[in-house]
């Protein structure tokens, strides 16, 4: 027997299964929406509602990130992505906020997908741990989202 045959597959965590279910529901909801303007307005309401439901520490950071993205990368449209606030261009997620509470981690994350233009040589950061959004952090986020959509 090989080592993999003796290993028990533990599967997805409850949090990961919940995120996948949220994503499936998001897809169904988006498919039912009418016009593009309706879709965008409803998607932003969904994001704001998700942010409002977060624990205080995560909510405060998510609200600041939402404001920074809207101000510095207006080409990005808010949408839910696996139950997380995300910002997309042409329907493809460029960046997202993962609350610490979502997967019971010690810090929140600002993440960027491969759609973000953050390339620096052969290696660059695609995710940033957040414990607080200070004015300096806001400036860094603004620079990152501007670069991501450049």
C-alpha positions as CSV (number, residue, x, y, z in Angstrom):
1,X,0.0,0.0,0.0
2,X,1.2,3.5,-0.8
3,X,1.2,6.2,1.8
4,X,-1.8,7.9,0.2
5,X,-4.0,4.8,0.6
6,X,-3.5,4.8,4.3
7,X,-4.1,8.6,4.5
8,X,-7.6,9.6,5.4
9,X,-9.0,12.4,3.2
10,X,-10.5,14.9,5.5
11,X,-12.3,16.8,2.8
12,X,-13.3,20.5,3.0
13,X,-13.7,22.3,6.3
14,X,-17.2,23.5,7.3
15,X,-16.0,27.0,6.4
16,X,-14.8,26.0,3.0
17,X,-18.1,24.1,2.3
18,X,-20.1,27.2,3.4
19,X,-18.0,29.4,1.1
20,X,-18.7,27.1,-1.9
21,X,-22.4,27.2,-1.1
22,X,-22.3,31.0,-0.9
23,X,-20.6,31.1,-4.3
24,X,-23.3,28.8,-5.9
25,X,-26.0,31.0,-4.5
26,X,-24.2,34.2,-5.7
27,X,-24.1,32.6,-9.2
28,X,-27.8,31.8,-9.1
29,X,-28.7,35.3,-7.9
30,X,-26.6,37.0,-10.6
31,X,-28.2,34.9,-13.3
32,X,-31.7,36.1,-12.3
33,X,-30.9,39.8,-12.4
34,X,-32.2,41.8,-15.3
35,X,-30.2,44.7,-16.8
36,X,-26.5,45.4,-16.3
37,X,-27.3,48.5,-14.2
38,X,-29.7,46.4,-12.0
39,X,-27.0,43.7,-11.7
40,X,-24.3,46.3,-10.6
41,X,-26.6,48.1,-8.2
42,X,-27.8,44.9,-6.6
43,X,-24.3,43.4,-6.5
44,X,-23.1,46.5,-4.6
45,X,-26.0,46.2,-2.2
46,X,-25.1,42.6,-1.6
47,X,-21.5,43.5,-0.9
48,X,-22.5,46.3,1.5
49,X,-24.9,43.9,3.3
50,X,-22.1,41.3,3.6
51,X,-19.8,43.9,5.1
52,X,-22.5,45.1,7.5
53,X,-22.8,41.5,8.8
54,X,-19.1,41.2,9.7
55,X,-17.8,41.4,13.2
56,X,-16.8,45.0,14.1
57,X,-13.0,44.7,13.5
58,X,-13.5,43.1,10.0
59,X,-16.4,45.4,9.2
60,X,-14.4,48.5,9.8
61,X,-11.6,47.3,7.6
62,X,-14.0,46.1,4.8
63,X,-15.8,49.5,4.8
64,X,-12.5,51.4,4.4
65,X,-11.3,49.0,1.7
66,X,-14.6,49.4,-0.1
67,X,-14.3,53.2,0.0
68,X,-10.7,53.1,-1.2
69,X,-11.4,50.8,-4.1
70,X,-14.5,52.8,-5.2
71,X,-12.5,56.1,-5.0
72,X,-9.2,54.9,-6.6
73,X,-10.3,52.1,-9.0
74,X,-13.9,53.1,-10.1
75,X,-13.6,50.7,-13.1
76,X,-13.9,47.8,-10.6
77,X,-17.4,46.7,-9.8
78,X,-18.3,45.3,-6.4
79,X,-19.6,41.8,-6.2
80,X,-19.7,38.9,-3.8
81,X,-17.2,36.1,-4.5
82,X,-17.4,33.0,-2.3
83,X,-19.2,35.1,0.2
84,X,-16.5,37.8,0.3
85,X,-16.6,41.4,-0.9
86,X,-14.7,41.5,-4.2
87,X,-14.1,43.9,-7.0
88,X,-14.2,42.9,-10.6
89,X,-13.4,44.2,-14.1
90,X,-15.5,42.7,-16.9
91,X,-16.9,40.1,-14.5
92,X,-13.4,38.9,-13.4
93,X,-12.3,39.4,-9.8
94,X,-9.3,41.6,-9.5
95,X,-9.2,41.9,-5.7
96,X,-11.1,40.8,-2.6
97,X,-11.4,41.2,1.1
98,X,-11.4,38.0,3.3
99,X,-12.5,38.7,6.8
100,X,-10.6,37.0,9.6
101,X,-13.9,35.6,10.9
102,X,-14.7,33.9,7.6
103,X,-12.1,31.1,8.0
104,X,-11.3,31.8,11.7
105,X,-7.9,33.2,11.1
106,X,-6.0,35.7,13.1
107,X,-5.9,38.4,10.4
108,X,-8.0,39.6,7.5
109,X,-6.6,39.4,4.0
110,X,-6.7,41.8,1.0
111,X,-6.1,39.5,-2.0
112,X,-5.4,40.0,-5.6
113,X,-6.2,37.6,-8.5
114,X,-4.1,36.9,-11.5
115,X,-6.2,39.6,-13.2
116,X,-4.4,42.3,-11.1
117,X,-1.5,44.0,-12.8
118,X,0.9,43.7,-9.8
119,X,3.7,41.9,-11.7
120,X,7.2,42.8,-10.5
121,X,9.8,40.6,-12.1
122,X,9.4,36.9,-11.4
123,X,7.8,37.2,-8.0
124,X,5.3,39.5,-6.3
125,X,2.8,39.6,-3.5
126,X,-0.8,38.6,-4.3
127,X,-2.2,38.8,-0.7
128,X,-1.7,41.1,2.2
129,X,-2.5,40.4,5.9
130,X,-4.5,43.1,7.6
131,X,-5.1,43.7,11.3
132,X,-6.1,47.4,11.0
133,X,-6.6,49.9,8.2
134,X,-4.7,53.0,9.2
135,X,-4.2,56.1,7.0
136,X,-0.8,54.7,5.8
137,X,-2.4,51.3,5.0
138,X,-5.2,53.1,3.1
139,X,-2.5,54.8,1.0
140,X,-0.8,51.5,0.3
141,X,-4.2,49.9,-0.7
142,X,-5.0,52.9,-3.0
143,X,-1.6,52.4,-4.7
144,X,-2.1,48.7,-5.1
145,X,-5.6,48.9,-6.6
146,X,-4.5,51.7,-8.9
147,X,-1.7,49.5,-10.1
148,X,-3.9,46.5,-10.3
149,X,-6.2,48.1,-12.8
150,X,-3.5,50.0,-14.8
